[in-house]
Amino acid sequence: MEPENSNVRQRANVPADSTEMYRTMGISGPVLDLGGRIETELSGRFAAIDRTAEYNQLKVLNAMRKCKISAEHFSGSTGYGYNDIGRDDLERVYAETFHTQAALVRPQITCGTHALALALAANLRPGDHMLSISGKPYDTLEEVIGIRPSRGSLAEYNVSYGQVELDAEGHFDYEAIRRAIRPETKLVEIQRSKGYLSRPSFSVKEIGDAIHFVRSIRPDIICMVDNCYGEFVETMEPSDYGADMTVGSLIKNPGGGLAPTGGYIAGTGECIENCACRLTSPGLGREVGASLGVSRSFYQGFFLAPTVTAAALKGAIFAANLYEKLGFRVVPAGNEKRHDIIQAVELRSAERLKAFCEGIQAASPVDSYVTPEPWPMPGYDCDVIMAAGAFIQGSSIELSADGPLREPYSVYFQGGLTWPSAKFGILMSLQKMVEKGLVELK
Ligand SMILES: *Cc1c(COP(=O)(O)O)cnc(C)c1O
């Protein structure tokens, strides 16, 4: 007879290792084996991602040391928010990290679109011309600019807009840019990430070359970069190559999964002052704006952001290589260099797209028990399916996937606060497809 509390008995009920854990959590042997082989093949690239994260971690850490961050920075303010050193020094930490004169980092900036709209509206005046040199901008900016007529758009304020398409390979078309710049061109916009388009995302170096080119034609043009999904993917940021404004969302990379809301703009003193006076009010600028209770999450999230971004990058590369091996077209390709954290997989059928999203949802820490269903969404001509089991609503640095139900049934996949959770989500997406007979393992 074994005694009641013997070790032998306990071990029988507890998975002995991760392989057993995966099995108890619903991942079959063949899916796990394939995942393991892919992971082994990627060890060199994962090591390179870790080195980038190391550099970026030191960059953020050093900015926090330089700004002498202490416990009093986390207490927050109410009302007008006068003398809120937590808010003011967080903006210094961002400016130090991005190597800019100033930054605006606020919970009152409600999302990435708002940050971009603010940067534009604050620095353009009636009669000015703005030029996108990276082709069509992100969907939500169409209404901001007034490409699609919209209440309050820049077009309503008599700001005109032009767009230079990328060349056939998806690179900047320098001659077309030269022709498109007019005497009244005040601001040039560059979008780093492809977002949901099929062009490649830009490296920071490429963006730097484009900024240099624009400056060589007209040194006074404001160069603004939509940096969404790009922060900490490389060791340099667009601001290191002379961008006057670098703009992004705190529920993507730089919030590190902890920032509950918010956006940032890092840039020249002049541009940031314009942004502050537009965000709050002329005459008040950066002096007001209560940080409420969010300062600690902003600091801690920014501190974690380099390694969180690394986890999301590993997930993207793992998914690309796994699905490429199974014969699907993936964008970017499995072996391509990364400039953002978004991965697209062309699944070629509605059933696979649904199964993929079911897998991501089932693998999430929140709402794992619900089943995502396609539904009509404003702005789309077909149903869209979304999977997200996130701590922060709509946070896309957390594991999430979505796609419109139309050819080629591409799923756009991003995020993962930790590499093991991203890996589990991707394995589960494949597991769901295997169970439904929608893919054959090789
Ligand atoms: C997400 C994103 C935006 C808009 O950000 P929201 O927070 O969704 O408003 C803008 N541009 C790009 C490239 C993005 O990825």
The ligand as an SDF file (V2000), in Angstrom:
LIG
                    3D

 15 15  0  0  0  0  0  0  0  0999 V2000
   -3.4360   50.5660  -35.4870 C   0  0  0  0  0  0  0  0  0  0  0  0
   -2.9400   51.5310  -36.4860 C   0  0  0  0  0  0  0  0  0  0  0  0
   -3.4440   52.8260  -36.5520 C   0  0  0  0  0  0  0  0  0  0  0  0
   -4.6040   53.3100  -35.7300 C   0  0  0  0  0  0  0  0  0  0  0  0
   -4.5450   53.0090  -34.3910 O   0  0  0  0  0  0  0  0  0  0  0  0
   -5.8710   52.7710  -33.5280 P   0  0  0  0  0  0  0  0  0  0  0  0
   -5.3470   52.7080  -32.1620 O   0  0  0  0  0  0  0  0  0  0  0  0
   -6.4970   51.5060  -33.9950 O   0  0  0  0  0  0  0  0  0  0  0  0
   -6.7530   53.9420  -33.7510 O   0  0  0  0  0  0  0  0  0  0  0  0
   -2.8830   53.6700  -37.4790 C   0  0  0  0  0  0  0  0  0  0  0  0
   -1.8960   53.2750  -38.3100 N   0  0  0  0  0  0  0  0  0  0  0  0
   -1.4040   52.0320  -38.2750 C   0  0  0  0  0  0  0  0  0  0  0  0
   -0.3010   51.6410  -39.2300 C   0  0  0  0  0  0  0  0  0  0  0  0
   -1.8950   51.1170  -37.3650 C   0  0  0  0  0  0  0  0  0  0  0  0
   -1.4090   49.8910  -37.3270 O   0  0  0  0  0  0  0  0  0  0  0  0
  1  2  1  0
  2  3  1  0
  2 14  2  0
  3  4  1  0
  3 10  2  0
  4  5  1  0
  5  6  1  0
  6  7  2  0
  6  8  1  0
  6  9  1  0
 10 11  1  0
 11 12  2  0
 12 13  1  0
 12 14  1  0
 14 15  1  0
M  END
$$$$
